């Protein structure tokens, strides 16, 4: 099984580690940020000259690019994924993109005699390393069957939700729900703390509330001001919320709440804090966005 991995951010790097640990011996990698490839330490990995070179050497090409424009360029440019002969290859698009981007990419891929499958990732770096991702899939049933040997190595479960792009629509809905919870938590903390409730007491109450969840439990130390390894950063969540707004607008769905959340997240990004973990957003919100003028 020859697997290409394009995009070596936190999730892409973890994916290389996972596949290497599961005995995949032919892994070809490339990233548009050249320094990232040198951070990968595995004897199973070969570095491609460019995206086209990785596609040429691989049967399955897993793409993890963080933005829609970058993903389109990855497929279309003169050294991109579709620059060479890719007939018969299967591209697995794991980036969190707009559904319309997936549909556009599918047209490009099919025109080259290859196939495209949407498989956005639900999980974090530990989830990847443990092979416990959940993957909402959009695409052809035959392509899903073909990709099962890979999905069995990286996921606890998959769900075929429909045609190309529909898996990504489901993923955007998930991330929008997460963002809505984060915004509600942020404002709730700010309000109660302003009334004099201690952060310790408040988080204990929230942990017993009907809205309590595993993410809240795992992030309590960070919400109290501790440090955290970044799993999903604020700027990436903002991108996903903006994508949800754009997708809803194209479908005629009012997205007023999502637009408000995007604005709130943008305030912290504008302060240069977009690379911080989501769990730091409540404190950043209180520190930078709700300060009263002197």
C-alpha positions, 0 to 999 in steps of 0.5 A: 500500500503506497500512501501519499500525505500532503500537508504536515501540520499537527494532524498530518504529522500525527497521521504519518506517525500513525501509519508508520506505527501500523506497518505502512512501509511506503509513505510519501510526504510533501508540504507547501512549507518546506521546513515541515518535512524535515520534522518527520522522523520515520524510516518508512517515509520518503520526501516528494519533490512536490505534490505531483511527485507524491501523487505519481508514487502513491496509490492513495493520496491523503490531503490535509490542507487548512484552507480552501484556496490552498487546497484548490491550488494544490490540485491545479498548479503546475507542480500540483497533484493533477499535473502528471498522470494520476489515472486510477489513483484515489485522492482522500480529501481530509481537510475541513473545506467548504462542500462546494470546494469538494464538488469543484475538486471532484470535477478536476480529479474525474477529468484526469481519470482519478477518484476523489473521496471526502473524509474530514477528520473528527478528532485531535492529535491523540485521536489520530495517534490512537487510530480512533478518528471518526470520519463522516464520508462523502463520495462513492461507495466503491471508493469507500470500500477501496479506502477501507484498509487505510480507514481501518488503521486510523479510525474507530468508525466511519459513516457514509453520509452521502455524495461528495461534499456532504461529509464536509457539510456534516463536519462544518456542522460539528465545528459550528456546534463546537464554536457555539458551545465555546462562545456560550462558555466564554460569555457565561464565564465572563458574566459569572466571574464579573459577579464575583464567582470564583473560577474554581467554583464556576467550573465545578458547577459547569462540570455538573451541568447538563451541558457538561462534556468531555472537552470541558473536563479535559480543558479545566486546567487551561480554563483556570489559566494553565498551559496547553498543547494546541490541539485545534487553534482559534484561527482554524476554528474561525476559518471553519465557522466562516466556511459554515457561514458561506455554505449556509448563505449559498443554500439560503440558510440564515447564519446570524449566530455563526456570523456573530461567533466568527466576529468574536473569534476574529477579535482574538485573531486580530490581537495576534492570538489565533495560534492559541488552543481553543481553551484559551479563548475564554481568558483571551476574550476577557483580557482583550475584548471586554476590558473597560477603557481607562 
